[in-house]
């Protein structure tokens, strides 16, 4: 299998970059740093804006400390309260267009396309 993708790197002024890779069937991003020491990420937030009529298979919680909760099927993403947090992985489905979107997170250290390393 070929590791074929298009890549965009956005360099910031404080010694780090945001790297995007777009594949035929997905996209990935990672933060890259040229800092000499290890760093600690205190918070990270990713937002995905989908217009209706997406349905979803989600694990939803009011607290971010929950993990491995049961999944619930939603006929419409509008049913999910704005105050709830969605735990990854999550699947969104657009039935009319036969599209499925999975949002997942890797460990960041060992995953082939999301390694924590200096460039």
Backbone bond lengths (Angstrom), bond angles and torsions (degrees), N, CA, C in turn:
res aa  C-N    CA-C-N  psi(-1)  N-CA   C-N-CA  omega(-1)  CA-C   N-CA-C  phi
1 X - - - 1.449 - - 1.534 108.58 -
2 X 1.306 116.66 133.03 1.458 122.79 -179.79 1.526 110.39 -85.61
3 X 1.311 115.83 139.33 1.460 121.73 176.86 1.530 107.76 -92.17
4 X 1.343 116.99 74.05 1.465 122.03 -174.99 1.529 110.16 -99.33
5 X 1.320 115.89 130.51 1.465 121.00 -179.31 1.519 109.41 -159.94
6 X 1.333 115.51 165.05 1.460 123.04 168.64 1.523 105.69 -107.68
7 X 1.325 116.46 145.31 1.452 120.34 -173.12 1.519 111.67 -128.86
8 X 1.328 115.57 142.73 1.454 122.98 174.48 1.522 107.39 -131.45
9 X 1.324 116.73 130.05 1.458 121.36 179.39 1.533 108.23 -120.58
10 X 1.326 116.30 125.29 1.460 122.04 177.08 1.521 107.48 -107.02
11 X 1.325 116.53 114.27 1.462 121.86 -179.21 1.528 110.12 -91.62
12 X 1.318 115.63 131.99 1.454 121.92 177.20 1.527 109.20 -102.56
13 X 1.311 117.08 165.07 1.464 121.11 -174.64 1.525 113.60 -77.94
14 X 1.308 119.11 -9.53 1.458 121.12 -175.26 1.534 112.83 -106.25
15 X 1.319 118.23 37.99 1.458 122.22 172.55 1.530 115.25 72.55
16 X 1.342 117.65 26.66 1.449 119.45 174.75 1.522 109.65 -143.92
17 X 1.331 114.84 163.05 1.465 121.73 -178.07 1.515 109.41 -137.89
18 X 1.334 115.70 160.27 1.457 122.72 172.45 1.516 106.50 -115.40
19 X 1.318 116.31 120.43 1.456 122.70 -174.78 1.525 109.55 -109.96
20 X 1.333 116.81 125.37 1.459 122.65 176.41 1.517 108.86 -111.06
21 X 1.318 116.67 139.22 1.464 122.24 171.76 1.518 108.32 -126.97
22 X 1.337 115.54 131.18 1.456 121.35 179.25 1.522 107.93 -114.56
23 X 1.308 115.75 121.73 1.466 124.01 179.20 1.522 108.77 -105.82
24 X 1.322 117.95 172.90 1.468 120.97 177.61 1.523 111.26 -59.56
25 X 1.325 117.36 -35.37 1.459 120.03 -174.39 1.527 113.56 -121.61
26 X 1.312 117.29 22.55 1.451 117.41 178.94 1.511 113.11 175.15
27 X 1.329 115.58 176.22 1.454 121.46 178.16 1.523 108.13 -138.50
28 X 1.310 115.71 150.93 1.463 121.27 178.67 1.520 108.53 -139.10
29 X 1.326 115.81 153.32 1.459 119.56 173.78 1.520 108.05 -138.05
30 X 1.303 115.28 156.75 1.454 120.47 174.23 1.525 109.32 -153.93
31 X 1.305 114.65 151.94 1.455 121.40 173.41 1.516 107.34 -89.48
32 X 1.322 116.88 136.85 1.459 122.79 -179.89 1.523 107.43 -125.09
33 X 1.326 116.08 137.27 1.453 119.65 -179.68 1.523 111.37 -128.23
34 X 1.307 115.52 148.65 1.461 121.78 173.98 1.525 110.03 -108.05
35 X 1.328 116.47 15.19 1.455 121.39 179.86 1.530 109.24 -70.45
36 X 1.343 117.80 143.06 1.463 120.29 -174.48 1.528 114.09 -71.15
37 X 1.313 118.91 -28.89 1.461 122.25 -178.47 1.516 110.90 -101.95
38 X 1.332 115.35 173.30 1.458 119.73 173.66 1.529 108.22 -72.93
39 X 1.311 115.72 159.18 1.462 120.57 -179.99 1.523 108.90 -127.19
40 X 1.306 116.12 159.73 1.453 121.88 176.42 1.516 108.29 -117.38
41 X 1.332 115.97 127.24 1.459 121.34 175.50 1.518 106.69 -91.62
42 X 1.317 116.40 113.75 1.461 121.09 -177.22 1.517 113.19 -81.53
43 X 1.324 117.23 -27.69 1.461 120.68 -179.88 1.518 108.87 -158.82
44 X 1.309 115.23 146.07 1.465 121.09 176.42 1.513 107.74 -145.07
45 X 1.311 116.29 137.13 1.459 120.74 179.46 1.516 108.95 -137.48
46 X 1.320 116.28 131.79 1.463 121.63 175.63 1.526 107.73 -122.96
47 X 1.307 116.90 131.47 1.462 122.00 179.57 1.515 109.84 -115.97
48 X 1.325 115.63 133.43 1.454 121.92 176.62 1.524 106.47 -118.05
49 X 1.325 117.16 120.27 1.466 121.50 -179.00 1.526 109.30 -102.14
50 X 1.308 116.62 112.53 1.462 122.30 179.42 1.522 108.99 -117.85
51 X 1.307 115.72 136.88 1.457 119.84 174.63 1.520 107.98 -87.59
52 X 1.321 115.46 149.97 1.458 119.32 176.87 1.527 108.75 -59.37
53 X 1.270 122.56 155.97 1.459 130.25 16.92 1.533 113.54 -106.45
54 X 1.311 119.36 59.66 1.459 121.43 177.36 1.523 110.45 -77.08
55 X 1.320 114.71 135.77 1.462 120.09 167.51 1.522 106.01 -98.36
56 X 1.338 117.32 174.74 1.457 117.94 -174.88 1.517 111.58 -156.05
57 X 1.322 114.47 155.75 1.458 123.32 170.59 1.522 105.18 -120.27
58 X 1.349 116.44 107.06 1.464 121.11 -168.41 1.516 112.68 -133.59
59 X 1.320 114.14 153.50 1.448 121.96 166.91 1.524 105.50 -108.70
60 X 1.313 117.28 112.00 1.462 123.02 -171.04 1.527 109.61 -115.05
61 X 1.334 116.13 139.77 1.458 121.16 -179.91 1.534 110.35 -146.64
62 X 1.325 117.44 147.61 1.475 118.78 174.39 1.531 111.39 -78.08
63 X 1.346 118.01 -15.39 1.467 121.95 -178.34 1.525 109.61 -115.97
64 X 1.319 116.75 144.89 1.465 120.77 177.79 1.523 112.64 -83.81
65 X 1.323 117.52 -1.18 1.457 119.87 -179.61 1.528 112.10 -88.09
66 X 1.313 118.39 -6.38 1.457 121.87 -179.44 1.517 110.42 -78.39
67 X 1.323 115.69 151.77 1.464 120.80 -179.32 1.515 109.24 -151.00
68 X 1.311 117.02 142.32 1.456 123.86 177.46 1.525 112.51 57.08
69 X 1.296 115.49 52.23 1.461 121.00 176.13 1.524 109.88 -87.68
70 X 1.338 118.11 162.84 1.469 119.99 176.53 1.531 110.92 -64.27
71 X 1.323 116.00 153.95 1.461 122.06 178.72 1.515 110.00 -94.62
72 X 1.333 115.26 145.82 1.455 122.69 179.05 1.520 108.58 -123.22
73 X 1.339 116.29 137.79 1.464 121.07 176.41 1.528 108.83 -88.18
74 X 1.333 115.54 129.12 1.465 122.11 177.03 1.517 108.27 -115.21
75 X 1.328 116.94 127.81 1.468 120.51 178.21 1.519 111.43 -69.39
76 X 1.335 116.51 -26.82 1.456 121.77 -179.50 1.528 108.28 -145.64
77 X 1.330 117.71 132.85 1.463 119.87 -178.22 1.526 112.48 -63.99
78 X 1.330 117.26 -15.96 1.465 120.58 176.76 1.532 111.27 -65.11
79 X 1.345 117.69 -17.77 1.463 122.00 178.46 1.526 112.68 -71.85
80 X 1.334 117.68 -18.80 1.464 121.67 -178.57 1.525 108.83 -82.56
81 X 1.320 116.53 126.60 1.467 120.90 -178.43 1.525 110.74 -66.71
82 X 1.320 116.35 142.40 1.468 121.26 177.87 1.527 111.72 -60.17
83 X 1.319 116.88 -26.60 1.459 120.62 -178.31 1.528 112.81 -80.16
84 X 1.326 117.86 -12.03 1.461 121.11 -179.23 1.524 111.40 -83.38
85 X 1.308 115.92 152.09 1.456 123.41 176.41 1.522 108.70 -108.28
86 X 1.306 116.26 139.22 1.460 121.65 179.43 1.518 108.09 -100.47
87 X 1.323 115.92 127.67 1.459 121.63 179.25 1.526 108.49 -92.05
88 X 1.333 116.90 137.99 1.456 120.26 178.98 1.522 110.09 -84.35
89 X 1.333 117.95 151.47 1.460 126.81 1.47 1.527 112.25 -77.61
90 X 1.317 115.11 154.12 1.458 122.72 179.32 1.523 108.35 -134.94
91 X 1.333 117.00 145.15 1.463 120.80 179.07 1.525 109.70 -120.54
92 X 1.344 115.36 131.57 1.459 122.65 176.14 1.524 107.75 -116.35
93 X 1.330 117.10 138.91 1.459 121.32 -173.87 1.524 110.20 -129.54
94 X 1.332 116.63 128.70 1.466 122.46 172.77 1.524 105.72 -109.04
95 X 1.326 116.65 98.45 1.471 121.03 -171.66 1.528 113.02 -64.39
96 X 1.313 118.31 -40.78 1.470 120.80 -177.06 1.526 111.86 -64.19
97 X 1.322 117.84 -33.02 1.465 121.50 -178.58 1.534 112.68 -100.37
98 X 1.332 116.48 0.76 1.470 122.31 -178.78 1.533 111.30 55.30
99 X 1.346 115.97 42.90 1.464 121.46 178.81 1.518 110.36 -108.08
100 X 1.324 115.61 141.99 1.460 121.58 173.50 1.519 108.04 -130.62
101 X 1.320 116.54 135.51 1.456 122.78 179.01 1.520 107.89 -124.89
102 X 1.326 116.70 123.00 1.454 121.40 175.75 1.525 107.59 -110.32
103 X 1.324 116.38 128.79 1.451 122.14 175.86 1.524 105.99 -107.78
104 X 1.336 115.84 120.56 1.461 120.66 -177.69 1.519 109.40 -138.14
105 X 1.302 115.84 166.98 1.468 121.68 -179.95 1.522 107.88 -131.58
106 X 1.313 115.80 140.77 1.466 119.98 175.42 1.516 109.15 -100.24
107 X 1.320 116.31 175.65 1.461 120.36 -177.77 1.523 112.33 -70.25
108 X 1.318 117.46 -23.56 1.454 120.14 178.97 1.517 114.06 89.28
109 X 1.305 119.37 -18.16 1.462 120.84 -179.01 1.518 112.92 -103.97
110 X 1.289 118.62 -38.93 1.452 120.72 -172.83 1.526 114.38 -115.62
111 X 1.314 118.15 -11.39 1.456 120.64 -178.36 1.518 110.20 -69.17
112 X 1.316 116.49 133.20 1.460 122.63 -172.01 1.525 113.79 -52.45
113 X 1.326 118.79 -39.05 1.470 121.03 -173.92 1.522 112.66 -104.74
114 X 1.307 116.98 10.66 1.462 119.16 -177.87 1.520 110.00 -145.73
115 X 1.296 117.11 49.38 1.452 120.58 -178.32 1.527 110.68 -78.94
116 X 1.303 117.11 141.66 1.460 121.94 174.93 1.529 107.13 -86.93
117 X 1.290 116.44 101.69 1.459 120.05 -178.67 1.522 109.65 -156.11
118 X 1.294 114.93 161.85 1.466 120.23 175.74 1.518 109.24 -80.15
119 X 1.352 116.73 150.47 1.461 118.50 178.02 1.497 109.59 -88.02
